[in-house]
């Protein structure tokens, strides 16, 4: 009988999902043209910066909802590759370009004025993300129903 112990590992992470898995989930949403979920390490001198971000380009005429913005933040938060110590970044490109700052505010993200957040997106404080979605890594989110308004959704 074999047994093992995970004492002192520090690297074992339970919950969440890998960035590649989250990217596939994102790309399988109807109305999403391209994009991905990213987890990376950047060195600034001797300082290690662990980052988590999501970037998406929507098909022309597709309109994201505040629920879609929340979904993207939660999706990035569920990535367990590296625990972020930098704000979570969300970027949405659309045609015509929607003001993502306004979308984020509609979703209830209030600290955006303090950050470099513009009409395409930007960073969200880790404390705010954890307050809304719980400790890192969050569980992989379900795609919300009607998260994207497709151009011919009302036409039949």
C-alpha positions as CSV (number, residue, x, y, z in Angstrom):
1,X,0.0,0.0,0.0
2,X,1.5,3.3,-1.1
3,X,0.8,6.6,0.7
4,X,2.0,10.1,0.1
5,X,1.9,13.4,1.9
6,X,1.7,16.9,0.5
7,X,3.4,18.7,3.3
8,X,5.5,21.7,2.6
9,X,4.7,21.7,-1.2
10,X,3.3,25.2,-1.4
11,X,2.8,24.6,-5.1
12,X,-0.3,22.4,-4.9
13,X,-3.4,24.3,-6.0
14,X,-6.9,22.9,-5.7
15,X,-9.9,24.3,-7.5
16,X,-10.2,26.5,-10.5
17,X,-8.9,25.5,-14.0
18,X,-6.0,26.1,-16.3
19,X,-5.8,29.1,-18.6
20,X,-6.0,26.8,-21.7
21,X,-9.2,25.2,-20.4
22,X,-10.7,28.6,-19.6
23,X,-9.7,29.9,-23.1
24,X,-11.5,27.0,-24.8
25,X,-14.6,27.7,-22.7
26,X,-14.5,31.4,-23.8
27,X,-14.0,30.5,-27.5
28,X,-17.0,28.2,-27.5
29,X,-19.4,31.0,-26.7
30,X,-21.6,32.0,-29.6
31,X,-20.7,35.6,-30.6
32,X,-17.1,35.4,-29.6
33,X,-14.7,35.8,-32.5
34,X,-11.4,35.4,-30.8
35,X,-9.6,35.8,-27.5
36,X,-8.2,34.0,-24.5
37,X,-7.6,33.8,-20.8
38,X,-4.0,34.3,-19.8
39,X,-1.9,33.7,-16.7
40,X,1.7,34.9,-16.7
41,X,4.7,36.0,-14.7
42,X,6.4,39.2,-15.4
43,X,9.6,40.3,-13.7
44,X,10.1,44.0,-12.9
45,X,13.6,44.0,-11.6
46,X,13.6,41.6,-8.7
47,X,9.8,41.9,-8.2
48,X,7.7,39.0,-9.5
49,X,4.3,40.0,-10.8
50,X,1.8,37.2,-11.3
51,X,-1.0,38.3,-13.7
52,X,-4.3,36.9,-14.8
53,X,-6.2,38.5,-17.7
54,X,-8.9,37.9,-20.3
55,X,-9.2,39.4,-23.7
56,X,-12.0,38.9,-26.1
57,X,-13.0,40.1,-29.6
58,X,-16.7,39.8,-30.3
59,X,-18.3,39.2,-33.7
60,X,-19.5,42.3,-35.5
61,X,-22.8,43.6,-34.0
62,X,-22.6,41.5,-30.9
63,X,-23.4,43.4,-27.7
64,X,-22.1,42.3,-24.3
65,X,-24.2,42.6,-21.2
66,X,-23.0,43.5,-17.6
67,X,-23.4,39.7,-16.8
68,X,-20.9,39.0,-19.6
69,X,-18.4,41.4,-18.1
70,X,-18.8,39.7,-14.7
71,X,-18.4,36.3,-16.3
72,X,-15.1,37.4,-17.8
73,X,-13.7,38.6,-14.5
74,X,-14.9,35.4,-12.8
75,X,-13.3,33.3,-15.6
76,X,-9.9,35.0,-15.2
77,X,-10.3,34.6,-11.4
78,X,-10.8,30.8,-11.9
79,X,-7.4,30.3,-13.6
80,X,-5.2,28.5,-11.2
81,X,-1.8,28.6,-13.1
82,X,-0.4,31.3,-10.8
83,X,-2.1,33.2,-7.9
84,X,-2.3,36.8,-9.2
85,X,-0.6,39.5,-7.1
86,X,-1.5,42.1,-9.8
87,X,-5.0,43.4,-10.7
88,X,-7.1,41.1,-13.0
89,X,-7.4,42.7,-16.5
90,X,-10.4,42.4,-18.7
91,X,-10.5,43.7,-22.3
92,X,-13.4,43.5,-24.8
93,X,-13.2,44.6,-28.4
94,X,-16.4,44.9,-30.3
95,X,-17.6,46.4,-33.6
96,X,-18.9,49.0,-33.1
97,X,-16.6,49.5,-30.0
98,X,-18.6,49.5,-26.8
99,X,-17.4,51.6,-23.9
100,X,-16.2,48.7,-21.6
101,X,-15.7,51.2,-18.7
102,X,-19.4,51.9,-18.7
103,X,-20.3,48.2,-19.0
104,X,-18.1,47.5,-16.0
105,X,-19.8,50.2,-14.0
106,X,-23.2,48.8,-15.0
107,X,-22.0,45.5,-13.6
108,X,-21.2,47.2,-10.3
109,X,-17.4,47.6,-10.4
110,X,-16.9,50.9,-8.7
111,X,-13.2,51.3,-8.2
112,X,-12.4,51.7,-11.9
113,X,-11.9,55.4,-11.8
114,X,-8.7,54.9,-9.7
115,X,-7.1,52.6,-12.3
116,X,-6.0,52.8,-15.9
117,X,-9.3,51.5,-17.2
118,X,-10.5,52.8,-20.6
119,X,-13.2,52.1,-23.3
120,X,-11.6,48.8,-24.2
121,X,-11.0,47.6,-20.6
122,X,-8.4,47.4,-17.9
123,X,-7.4,46.2,-14.5
124,X,-9.7,45.4,-11.5
125,X,-8.3,45.4,-7.9
126,X,-7.8,41.9,-6.5
127,X,-9.6,42.8,-3.3
128,X,-12.7,43.8,-5.3
129,X,-12.6,40.5,-7.3
130,X,-12.1,38.4,-4.1
131,X,-15.0,40.3,-2.4
132,X,-17.3,39.4,-5.3
133,X,-16.2,35.9,-6.2
134,X,-14.5,34.5,-3.1
135,X,-11.0,33.3,-2.5
136,X,-8.7,32.5,-5.4
137,X,-9.0,30.3,-7.4
138,X,-12.6,30.6,-8.0
139,X,-14.7,27.8,-9.4
140,X,-15.0,27.8,-13.2
141,X,-18.1,29.8,-14.0
142,X,-21.0,28.8,-16.1
143,X,-21.6,31.0,-19.2
144,X,-24.6,33.2,-18.2
145,X,-27.7,32.8,-20.3
146,X,-28.1,35.7,-22.8
147,X,-24.7,37.1,-21.8
148,X,-24.2,38.3,-25.4
149,X,-26.9,40.0,-27.5
150,X,-26.5,38.6,-31.0
151,X,-27.3,40.9,-33.9
152,X,-30.4,38.9,-35.1
153,X,-31.6,37.7,-31.6
154,X,-34.9,39.6,-32.0
155,X,-35.5,38.8,-35.7
156,X,-37.2,35.7,-37.0
